[in-house]
């Protein structure tokens, strides 16, 4: 009897692991970015169009902190983000939706123009490729901007605006996708 109970619990545990039963349902932190460098900010004002409760920009560690900050500055605007995910971790329990835009930049064909980018970014080198993720968390009242439609629409806008911000001939985007999650409403 005891052995049957244990054996029947194993498939349940495997099912739970497959559907990510642990952790927060809104956590869209990518698992494929090596040695991630995370910048986050949750100092946005509620009720203004385009605002969200928390913003994270995650880049590969191979890019270095200066390059990560340079890429993040485009998305944070005038905000001064903090290094680490603490700002967004604090808002996850009250969040209602989340959107992630994943972008992979390829610099292999930007040989001639890469020196200008290094100068603007304040870095000594730029890796051949950099993966980054931009994650927006909506936190309820006054922060209702992060919707499924928003997430789909901003994937292409973020990619185009990032290329314009880099302003470097030969930089290509080799991966561009998005993910959206919404917290289930309790009855």
C-alpha positions in Angstrom: 0.0 0.0 0.0 2.8 2.4 1.0 4.7 1.6 -2.2 1.7 2.2 -4.4 1.1 5.6 -2.8 4.7 6.6 -3.4 4.7 5.4 -7.0 1.5 7.3 -7.7 3.0 10.5 -6.2 5.9 10.4 -8.6 3.9 11.3 -11.8 2.2 14.1 -9.9 5.7 15.5 -8.9 6.9 15.2 -12.5 3.7 17.0 -13.8 4.2 19.7 -11.2 7.8 20.2 -12.3 6.8 20.3 -16.0 4.3 23.1 -15.4 6.6 25.0 -13.0 4.6 24.7 -9.9 7.3 26.4 -7.9 8.1 30.1 -8.1 5.9 33.0 -9.2 3.7 32.4 -12.2 4.7 35.8 -13.7 8.4 35.1 -13.6 9.6 35.3 -17.2 13.3 35.3 -16.4 15.0 33.5 -19.4 16.9 30.3 -18.7 19.1 30.5 -21.7 21.1 33.6 -20.9 24.6 32.7 -19.6 25.9 34.6 -16.5 23.1 37.1 -16.7 23.6 40.7 -15.8 20.3 42.2 -14.5 19.2 45.8 -14.2 15.8 46.7 -12.9 13.7 49.7 -12.0 10.3 50.0 -10.3 10.1 53.7 -9.8 7.5 54.4 -12.6 4.5 56.6 -11.9 1.1 54.9 -11.9 -1.7 56.0 -14.3 0.5 57.5 -17.0 0.2 55.9 -20.5 3.1 53.5 -21.2 3.9 52.9 -17.6 4.4 49.5 -16.0 5.2 48.5 -12.5 8.7 47.2 -13.0 11.2 46.8 -15.9 14.1 44.5 -16.1 16.8 44.3 -18.8 18.9 41.1 -18.7 22.0 40.6 -20.8 24.6 37.9 -21.2 27.6 38.3 -18.8 30.0 37.9 -21.7 29.0 41.4 -22.8 30.3 42.9 -19.5 28.5 45.2 -17.1 29.3 48.4 -19.1 27.8 47.0 -22.3 24.8 45.7 -20.3 24.3 49.2 -18.8 24.6 50.8 -22.3 22.0 48.5 -23.7 19.7 48.9 -20.7 19.9 52.7 -20.8 17.9 52.6 -24.0 15.0 51.0 -22.3 15.2 52.8 -19.0 15.4 56.3 -20.4 16.2 58.8 -17.7 15.7 56.2 -14.9 18.7 55.1 -12.9 18.2 51.3 -12.7 19.7 49.2 -9.9 22.0 46.2 -10.6 20.1 43.0 -9.7 16.5 41.8 -9.9 15.4 42.9 -6.4 13.2 45.7 -7.6 11.1 43.4 -9.7 11.2 40.5 -7.3 9.4 42.8 -4.8 6.5 43.5 -7.1 5.9 40.0 -8.4 3.5 38.9 -5.7 1.1 41.7 -6.6 1.7 41.7 -10.4 -1.1 40.9 -12.8 0.7 40.4 -16.1 4.2 40.2 -17.5 5.7 40.5 -21.0 9.2 39.5 -22.2 10.8 40.5 -25.4 13.9 38.4 -26.2 16.5 39.8 -28.7 19.8 38.3 -30.0 22.1 40.8 -31.6 24.8 39.7 -34.0 27.9 42.0 -34.4 29.9 39.8 -36.7 29.3 41.9 -39.8 29.8 45.2 -38.1 33.6 45.1 -38.3 34.2 48.6 -39.7 31.6 50.4 -37.5 32.3 48.5 -34.3 34.9 51.1 -33.1 32.3 53.8 -32.9 30.0 51.6 -30.9 32.8 50.7 -28.5 33.4 54.4 -27.9 29.7 55.2 -27.3 29.3 52.3 -25.0 32.5 52.9 -23.2 33.8 49.3 -23.6 37.0 47.8 -24.9 35.4 44.9 -26.8 32.0 43.8 -28.1 31.3 40.0 -28.3 30.1 38.5 -31.6 26.6 38.0 -30.2 24.7 39.4 -27.3 21.3 38.0 -26.1 19.1 40.2 -24.0 15.6 40.1 -22.6 13.4 43.1 -21.7 10.8 42.1 -19.1 7.9 44.4 -18.1 5.7 43.6 -15.1 2.3 45.1 -14.6 1.4 45.6 -10.9 -2.4 46.2 -10.8 -4.2 49.5 -10.1 -2.8 52.3 -12.2 -0.5 50.0 -14.1 -2.7 48.3 -16.6 -0.5 48.8 -19.6 1.1 45.4 -20.0 -1.5 43.4 -22.0 -1.2 40.6 -24.5 -1.7 43.1 -27.4 1.0 45.4 -26.0 3.4 42.5 -25.8 2.9 41.5 -29.4 3.1 45.0 -30.7 6.2 46.0 -28.8 8.3 43.1 -29.9 9.0 44.7 -33.3 9.1 48.2 -31.9 11.7 47.3 -29.3 13.9 45.6 -31.9 13.7 48.5 -34.4 14.4 51.1 -31.7 17.3 49.1 -30.3 18.9 49.0 -33.8 18.4 52.7 -34.1 19.9 53.3 -30.7 23.0 51.2 -31.5 23.4 53.2 -34.8 26.0 50.7 -36.1 26.0 49.4 -39.6 26.1 45.6 -39.9 24.4 44.8 -36.6 21.7 42.2 -37.2 19.0 40.7 -35.0 19.1 36.9 -35.3 16.5 36.1 -32.7 13.3 38.0 -31.8 10.4 36.6 -29.8 8.1 37.4 -27.0 6.2 35.8 -24.2 3.2 36.9 -22.2 1.8 35.7 -18.9 -1.2 36.8 -16.9 -2.0 35.8 -13.4 -5.2 33.7 -13.2 -8.1 35.5 -11.6 -9.3 33.9 -8.4 -13.1 33.1 -8.3 
